Amino acid sequence: MRKVIITDDEIQVRKGLRFKVDWEVEGFEIVAEASNGQEALELLKNIDVDLIITDMRMPIMDGVELAKRCYEQYPHVKLIVLSGYSDFDYVRGSMKEGVRDYLLKPVAPDELEEALRRIRKEIEEEKKSQIESDRMRQLVHSHLQQVQEQYFLQLVKGEWLQLGMVKERLLQLQLEELADENVTVQFATVEIRESEDNPNRLKELWLPFQMLCKEIAKEHEGTYSFYDPSYTNMVQFLQLLDSKTPEQTPNLVKSIQEKVKKYLNLETVIGIGNVVKGLEEFRNGYISSLLSWSQSQLGGQSQVIDETAAREAVFDFSPDFERKLTNAIENVDIEMFKENLNNVLGGAKAQSVLSFTFVANRVLFLLGSLVKKYDTETKDIQNTIWNCQQSIWELNSQNRVIEFLIQLAQLIVEKVRLARFSNSKLIESIRHYLDEHYANEISLTSLSKLFHINSAYLSETFKHQVGQNFSDYLVHLRMEKAKHFLKDQQLKIIDVANLVGFSNSGYFSTVFKKHFGQTPVEFRKSELS
């Protein structure tokens, strides 16, 4: 039902209008009355209205002034102005200010019905057009946003090839502000909880929660949300910080808690991470937000835990140490992995519980990225990752955490060993990696270094297993992705080029035409026909 406000300074006229037509049959519902334009405007602050029927002459604020104010403040609201014959020219002149129709007093029922039907049709057409426009905007945004979110996860968990490549990819994904080498950010981990301990309700509201987080991120400049599948019922926020606006994070946290409570009636537990500077520190900032969250109390009450404790901790996890662990796994040397792990986490080395937890999480993240890299996420590995996460969050058994990390490393080493001796498994892992990172600048040389394989051997093996050489396979993969994006009419050609890893739209068009025999523009037109 479309909602209507009747505005007239004479109560008898308002009552008369109620009985002129069958409002329900015409698809309208009278939700309020006002005696002048000012009262109508006050009502609009609290009621979502489609139509106002207003008298021309009223005290305080007349119908034409009301129409002008509505046009400025509530442009979607339609107006019908009632007037005497002598005011005809004045009312007609006011129609450019948002008045959709006028009726002479006394109002004839059939004329009112006709006016209502015209306006109902107009409202329906506008809403249909708005829905389609919103759908297209959402589709465009979701394509870009989906790729952005996937890349955020790579930034905080994946293995980087080169910092320069990361910056170039950020530019392609319209994330220029993150590509600054001095970028300062803060992560926040947001978990939803149900005060009545109803896990089914959390499952039902999971998607609405994700969508709400995206809307909240849009409202806060320089803020992005993304989802890490490793953590249930959680959404992560990345916020660029500006020294001129120190209240950014408190404002974001307040908005999250208020809106999740208002729209979903759920409690939120928010862990705020360390402020970090530079892309290389994103992973540390992300983990510190998880550590803050891990200090929350059990139960359904809302909580905010900041990074104060984590800021004081000393985290012994250098890039050199990370490389040693990675090399041990990829060289299938479990003893070397144990030795390096114990050097940092084991023995009698003095360290805080928080520092131990941070390093353990970094190791777990590293192992998780290797699982993803080699596409080895079996049920045993998933269970071991879960057990390891739980033991870390319990913060009560150092040896148990180390045991789980070694157990997970052993499972991964066996998968890597299998890949080393099985060309099909190796190429399967590489194809999985390419499917995840197809838009990055990837060469045969960089892949061979990443997977610790001779580049000539990799080239020969890849062509034998796949039936295409590496470069042709990568181009085909990018072009198939491009076809998917080109079906979205709202994306520009340069946007599509950037999404699939091309910084130059001209070169992208050339490659696309060579691959499919038509330009991206021609392909898009053919999809419409």
N, C-alpha and C positions, 0 to 999 in steps of 0.2 A: 504493500500500500504506500502511495506517495503521501507525504505529510503536508498538511495545510494549516496556516495561521490566518484567521479572519481578523482584520483590523478596521474598526469603525468606532467613532466616538458615541454612536447611538446604540444602546444595547438591543433595542428592538430590531434594528437593521441586522445586527449580528445574528440574532435568533432567527430572523426571517431567512437569512441566507442558508442557515442550517437545514431548513425545510424546503428549499427551492428545488433541490435535486436529491437523488439517492446517491450519496457520495461514495458508498462502498461499491455500488455497481459501476460507477465511473472510475474506480480504482484509486480513490483518494480517502484520506482520513483526517478529520479536523482534530488537531492535537492541542490547540490553544487559541485564545482570543486576546486581542489588545485594543485599548481605547484610543491609542495614538501611535505614531511612528516610533517614538522613543521606546515605548513599552515593547513593541515588536522587535526592535533591535536588541533589547535586553533578553528577550526570549530566545533569540537566535544564538546567544552565547552558550546556551545549554541544550538546545534542541536542534537536531539535524532536520531541516525543513526543505521541501522541494518547491513549495508554492506559497506565496502570500497574496491574499485578496485584500486590497486596501481601498478605503475611501479616499477621494481626492482632497477634500477639505476637512482638516482635523486640527484641534489645538495642539500646541507644543511642537509637533512635527507633522507636516502634511504628507500626503501620499507621494508627491513628486520628490520631496527631500528624502523620504524613506527609500524610494527607488534608487536615487543617486548613491545613498550610503550602502545599500545592499550591493549595488553594482561594484563598488569599491572594495567592500569587505567580504561579501558572500556572492561572488559572481555566478555560482551555480544555481542560486535561488531565482525562480521565475516569479514575475509579478503581474497581476491583473488589477488595473486601477478602475474604480467605479467613479463616475462623474455625472454631473448634470449637463444638459445640452449646451449651456453657455460656456462651459469649460473645455469644449471639444478640442479647439485649436491648441490650448495649453497642454492638454494631456497628450495629444498627438506629437507635439514637440518633445515631450519627455520620453517617448518610446526609445529614443536612441540611448537613454541612460539605463536600459535594462528592462523596461516594461515590455512584456510580451503581448499584451492585449488590453483593451479597455472595453467597458460596458456602460451603457447609459442607464441611469437610475430613473424609474424603478427597474430592477433587473428582471428580464423575462427568463423563465426556467429553461426554455429551449436554447436561448443564446448562451446561458451559463454552461449548459451541457456541451454545446459545440465548442466553446472556449476550452473547457476542461479536456475534451478529447484531443484537441489540437496540442495542448500543452503536454498531455500524457504521451502522445506520440513523439513529441520533441524530446521529452525526458528519456524515453526508451531508446531513441536513436543515439542520443548523447551518451547514455550509459553504455550502450553496446559499443560505441566507438571508443569510449574511455577504457572499457574492459580489454578491447583488442589492443589499444595503444599500450596499456599497462602490461599486457601479456608479452607484447613484442619487446618492450623495454626490459622486462624481467628476463626474457629469453636471452637478449643481448648481454645483459649484466651477468646472468648466470653462466654463460659461456666463458666470458673473461674472468669472472670471479672464481669459477671452478678451477681454471688453470692457475690463477693467482694463489688460491688456497693450497693447491698441490705443491706449488713452488715454495710457499712458506714452510710447508712440512719438510721439503728437501733442505731448506736453509737451516732448520733447527735440528734435523736428524740425519740428513743424507751426507754422502761423501762428495766433497767439492773437487773439481778438476783444477780450475784456476780462478782466482779472484776476479780477473778481468772478464772472464766468461760469465761469471755470476752477475756482474754489473751490467753487462750488455743484455743479458736476459731480463733483468729488472727493467731496463729501459723499454724493451720490447713489450713487456707486460704492463706498461703505463705506471710503473712504480718508481718513477725517477727519484722521488724524495728518499727512497731507501738506498739508492745507488751511491749516495754521497759517502765518501770514506770516513767522514766525521759524524755520520748519523747516530743519534742517541735515541735509544728506545727502551721501553719497559714492557714486560710481558705480564699478563694476568691469567691465571687458571681459574675458570668458573665451573663449579659443579652444582647441579641441581639435586636437591633432596626433598623427600616427601615427609612431612611432619607426622603423617599417620602410618608410615612404614608400608606403603603400598607400591611395590616395585612395578606392578603392571601399569599403574598410572604414569610412572616415569617413562616407560616404554611408549605409551600412547602420546605423551607430550614431548618426546625427544625431537621430532621434526619441527613442531611449532617453536620449540626452544631454539633450535638452530636458526630458524628464519628470524626470530625475534632478535637474536644476537647480531645477525647481519644488518637488520634495520638500526639497531643501536649503534653499531660501528659506523654506519652511514651518517648518523647524526653528530658524530664526534670527528672533527677533521683530523686526518692523519692516523686513523684507527682502522684496524682490520681484524676480522675474526677468521679462525680456521679450526678444523677438527682433526684431532690425532686419534686414529682408531685404536691405539694402544690403551686409551683411557675411556672407560664408559661414563656416560652422563656428564661429559665435560666438553666445554668449548674454550679455546684459547684466544686471547686478545693480544694483538701487537699494537702498541701505541707509540707514535713518534712524539718525542718530548721537545718542548719549546721553553727555554729558560725564562721567557717573558710571561708564561702562563703556568705557574707552579701548581695550580689547582686542577690540571688536566686529569690526573689519575683519580683523585678523590671524586671529581665530577662524574667520571666514567663509572666508577664503582657504585656510586649512589644511583645513577641511572639504571644500571643493570639490576640492582636489587629491587628498586621500586617497580620497574616494568615487569620483571619476572613474577613478582608477587601480585601485581595488579592484573596482568593478563593471563597468567597460568596458575596463580595461587600456589606457587612453589617457593621453597626456601633456597637460598644460594650460599655456597661456601666459596669464598674468593681468596686465592693465594696470589699475592703481589710480588713479583720478582725484583731482582736487583736492576738498577739503572745501568745499562751497558752501552758502550760506544764502539762503533765499527761492526761491519758484517761478521767478522771472525768471532765476535763475542755473542752473537745471537743465541748460539746453543747454550752457553753458560747462563744467559739471561732467562732463557726458556726453562731450563732445569731449576733455576732458583725459584721460579714461580711455582713449580711443582713441589719443591721442598717447603715453601711457605704453606702451600695447601696441605701438605702431609702433617703439618703441626696442628691441624684443626681438631676440634673435639668431635667425637662420635655423636650422632643424634641428628634430629631434623631441624635444629635451629640455624638461622642465618649467621654467618661469621665472616669476618675479614681479617686475614693474617698478612701483615706486611713483611718486607724483606729485612727488617732491622737486624735480626739474629744472623741471617745469611750474609749480610754485608760485612760482618766482623770476622767471618770464618776465612781460613786460608785453604784454598782449593789447589791441591797438587795434581794438576792434570795438564801437562804441557802437550803441544802438538807432537813433540818428539816421542813422548810416551804413547800417544795414540797411534802413531805410525808403527812403533814397535809391536803393539798388540795386533794391529792389522796385519803386519807382515808375518807374525807368528801363525795367525789363523790361515792366511792364504798360502803360506809355505808348509801347511799341515804339520806344524811343530807345536804340539800341545804342551810339551815340557817348557819350551821357551815362553809360551803364554803364561803358564803357571808362575814361572820365575818372575816375569815382569809384573804380574798382578800382585804377587806377594810382596814385592819390593815397595809397592805403594799402599796396599790395603792390609797386608798381613804383618806378622811379627810384633815386635814391641814398640813400633813407631808411635810416638805420642801424637794424637790428633783428636779433634773433637768429634762427637757423634755426628754433628751436622756436616763436617768436612768429609768424614767417611761416607756418609750417605750421598753427598754430592758426587764424589768420585765413583762410587758404586753405580750411581745412575748414569754417569757418563760412559762407563764401561758397558752397561746394559744397552744404552742407546747405540753405542758403536757396534755391539754384537747384533742388535736389531737391524741396523743398516746393512750389515753383511748378509743377514738372512734374506732381506729384501733384494739385495744385489744379486745373490745366487739363486733367488726364487726357491727357497728351501723351507717354506713355512708349513711344516708338517704338524700334525696334532701333537706329537711329542715335544716339538720345539715350542709350540704355542703354550702348552702346559708348563714347560720349564720357564719360559719368559714370565708367565703369570705368577708362578711360585717365587721367582726371583724378585719380582716387583713387590709381592706381599712381604717377603722377608726384609726387604729394604725399608718399606714403610713401617714395619714393626719396630725397627731401631733397637732391637734387643739381642741380636746374635750376630756378631761379626763373622765368626767362622761359618755360620749357616749361609750368609750372603755369599761369601767366597766360594763355598761348595757349589751353590747354585750357578754362579757365574762360570765356574770351571766346567760344570756339567753341560751348560748351554754351549760353551766353547767347544767341547768335545763333540757334541752333536753336529755343530756347524763344520768342524774340521772333517768329519766323516763325509759330509755332503760335498765339501770342497774337494776332498780326495777322490770321491766318485766322479766329480766333474772333470778332474785332471785326467782320469783314465777313461772317461767316456766322452767322446767328441760330441755326441748328441746332447748330453747333459750340459756340457760347456756352452754349446751354441744356444741351447734353450735358455740358459741363464743370461747370455748376452742379448738375446732377442727380448727377453723380459726387461732388461735394463734399457734397451733402446725404446721399447714401448712406453716406458716411464719418462725418459729424458730425450725424446726425439727432437725437441725444439732447441736443445742445447747445441753448442758448437762441439760436435763429436767427430773425431778422426780415427782411422784405424790405429794410428800410433798411440793416441790417448787411451783407446780401448785396450790395447795390448799391455800398456803400463798398468791400467786399472785392474786387469785380470791376470797380471803377471805371466803373460804369454808372448812368445816371439811373434812379432807382427806379420812376418811372412807366413809362419805356420797358421796364425789366426786367419789370414786372408784366404789361404788355400782351404782350410777346414770349413770356414763359413760358406764359401761358394759350393763346396761339396755337399754340405748338409742342407743348405737353404735353396740352392739352385740359382742363386744370384750373388754377384759380388757385393761387398759391404756397402759401397757408395750407392749402387742402384737400389738396394734394399731400403736404405735410409731415405732416399729421395721418394721412393714409392710410398713409404710409410707417411712421410710428411704430406705428400699430395693427397692421400686418402683422408688424412685429417683435415686438409684444406677443403676438400669437397664437403665435408660435414659442416664446417664453419661457414662456407659460402651459401649454404641453404638459408642462412639467417640474413634476411634482407637489410637488417639494421647495421650490420657490421660493414665497415668500409673495407676495400681491398687491402689497404695498408694494414688494417687491424688484423685481417686474416693472415697476411704475410708474417706479421710479427708473432702471432699466436703459434705458427708452425716453424718459427726459427729463422725467418728472412727479415733482414733490416731494410731491404730495398724492394719496393713493390714492383718496379720494372723487371728486375731479375726474377722475382717470384713469378710474374706473369709469363715470362719467357720459358721458365722451367715447366710451369703448369701446361702451357700450350704444347710444348714438346712431348709432355707425358700423355695428355688426353686429346690432343688435336684441336683444342679450342682454348681461348683465353678464359680467365676467371670470369670476366664480364659476360662472355658468351655462354659459359656454363650456367651462370646465375639466371640469365634470361631463359635458357632452355628449361630450367627447373620450374619457371613460372608458366610456361606454355602448356 
